[in-house]
Amino acid sequence: MASRRSAEDYIHDGRVTVNGKRVTKLGKMVDESHDVVRVDGKQVRLSRKKVYVLLNKPKGYITTVSDELGRKNVFDIVHVRERIYPVGRLDRNSEGLLLLTNDGEMTNRLLHPSRRIHKTYRAKLNRPFDEQDFEPLVTGLQLEDGKTAPCRARYYTQDPTMIELEIHEGKKHIVRRMFSALGYNVKALKRTQFGPLDLKGLARGQWRLLSPTEVFRLRKAAGLVNAEN
């Protein structure tokens, strides 16, 4: 019924009770099988149905659950009954593949650096990319928050301003910052793959539920298949 940050505010404000007792400190452990959690007197029930949505995000939409500025939001496009969240982010000026789900365990694993989930981006640069810049790009660049991990990069059309990049890092604006460190500006950016998922058959602005096979492959990438077996 709320994001993690909002839920923490509810707790600090004394709006949450567990088995009738008010909770005001974070970290209270509950057992969903017998504990009763209420917010403002209304019982909170966990959603049992796991939902996995694949969206081809258009440019100009933000990926936060709520926005005080009233900007266009991906949840203006995706409509499901369950409360879902983006797995990672795409900034407002970027487009492409965005995964949304209410599977918290899978989300945490997919975003954890140890899983090394690969993401593919296609960037349109402000000028032709110099072949000599491939080496520092793929071996690692020194940014303000540390050195980037090795990645893959290539021209993917005859246009030398179009570069495809495959990375497994999830730092904020990482692709734009990598090109900026080499003296390029990214004019357009699109994510085309996330782990085993791609955008085939999904037009800009369209979304669909993942198939059972896609969910299995995604959970396998997250390291959950063996854990379940």
N, C-alpha and C positions, 0 to 999 in steps of 0.2 A: 504493500500500500504506500510505500515511500522509498526514496533513494536512501543509501546508507547515511549520507549527511543529514537529510531531513529526519531520519529515524533517530539519530543521535540528539538532534534538537528536541524531538518529542520526549526523549528520556530525560534530558536536562530540565525540561519544562515541567516534569512531573505528570505527564499525560499518559504514561504507560504503567500498567499494573500486571503482575504475574501472580496468579492464584489469589487475586484480591488485594495484594500488597503493592503499594506504590514503589516503583524503581526509579532512582534518580542518578545512579552511577552506571557507567558503561561496563560491559564485560559480564553481565549477568547471564549465566548459562540456563537454558531451558530445555526440557524434553518434550518434543511435540506430541508424544504419545499420551501424556497425561497432564502437562502444564497448560494452563489457560492464560493466554496473553490478550490484554485488551488495550486499546488506545481510545481515550475519551469515552470509555465504557463499552466500546464496540469490540467484540471478539475478532481477533485476527486469525485467519486460517490460511495455511500454505496452499499454494496452487499445486495440485498433483500432476497436472498435465504439462509436460515439457513441450515448448514451442520453439521452433528454429526457423527463422525467416531470412531469406536472401534478398537483398535490395540492391538495385542498380541506382545508387544515389545520384541525383542531378546536382550540378553546381548551384550554389546559392542557398543550400539547406544546411543547417547545423545539426549535430548529432547528439546534443545533450537532451536529457529527458524533459527539462523545462528551461525556459529562457525568459528573464525578466524584461528583455528588450522587445519581445514580441516578434522576433525574426522567424522566418520560415523554418520548420522543423521536420525531420524525417518522419515524425509521428503524425504529421499532416498527410502523409502518403500511406503509411502502413497502419492498418486497422485490424487488430485481433483483440479478442476478449481478455486474454491474459496480459499482465504487465510484463513487458520485455525491455531489455536494455541492449545498447550497442556493445559489441565485443571490440574494444578499441575505438578509435575515433578516425574520422576523416574531416579535415577542416572545411570551413564553409566554401572555400574556393576550389576544393578538390571534388572529384566525382568517382563513381565506380562502385566496386564491391564492398558492401557493408553487411555483416552478419549481426543479427539481433536475436536474443534468446532470453529465457528465464532460467536457464540451466547454469546456476552460479558456479558449481564445481568445474564444469567444462570451461566456462569463461576464464576462471582463474588459471587453469592449466594452459589454455591456449595463449594467454598473455604472458605467462611466466617465461623469462629468458631461457631457462634450462630446456624448454621444449623446442626452441629454435624453429618456430613455425614460419615458413617462408611466405613472403608477400611480394607480388610482382606489380610494379608501377610503370606507367608510360608517361614520360615527361616531354612537353614541348618547351624548348629553351628559346631564349631571346636572340641567340646567335648560334651558328654551327659549332658543334662540339669537336674540339681538337682531339685527334686520336691519342696524342701524348698524355691527355688527361685521364685516359682509361686506367692507367697503372695506379696512380694515387687514389682514384675513385674505388677500385676494386680491392686494393690492399689495405686501405684504411686512411681516414682523414682525421686530423686533430681538430676537434671542435671545442667550444667553451666548456662542455660537460664531459670531455674525454674523447678518446679515439674511437672512431666507428669500426665495427666488425667488418671483416672481409665480405665482399658481396660479388654479384655477377652483374655485368652491364654490357650492352651491345646496341648498335644501330638496329632498328627493326623495320625501317623503310629506307628508301633512297634519299630521303630528306635528312641531312646531317644534323638538323636541330631536334630530331626525334630520337630519344634514348629510352630503352627499356632497362629497368633496374630490378634486380631480385635481392631482397634483404630479409633478415630475420629479426632486426631490431624494431622496437616499438616506441622509441623516444619521440617526443612531440616535434612535429614538423621536420622529422629527420631527413626526408628526401630533399625538401627545399633547402635545408641547411647544408646538406652535402654538396649540392650544386653551387650554392652561394659561396662556399669555401673555395671553390675553383674559379669563381668570378662569373658565374652564370645566374640569370634570373629564370625561374620557372614560370612560364606564361600559362600553362595548363598542366594539370596532373590528374591521372586516372589510375585507380587500383583495379587490376584485371584478374588477380588471383589471390586467394587467401588459403594457404594450406592446400587441401584437395579440392577446393571450390573454385569455380570460374563463372564468368558471366554469359556463357554460351546460351543463346536463345532468350536472353532477358534484355529488353530494350531499356533505354534510359528512363528512369522514373517508375519502372515496373518492379514488382516484388512477387515472391512466391514462397510457399513453405518448402523446406527441404524434403527430399524423398527419404524413406527409411535407409536406403543404401548410402545416401550422402551423409546422413546422421551417423551411421556406423563408421564411415571413413573419417569423419570429423572427430568422433570420440576416440578412434584408434590413434589419430594424430595427436590427440591430447593425452594419450597414455591411459585411457580409461577402460579399454576393452579387456586387457589382462587383469586389471583390478576387479572388474565385474565378474570375471570367470574364476 
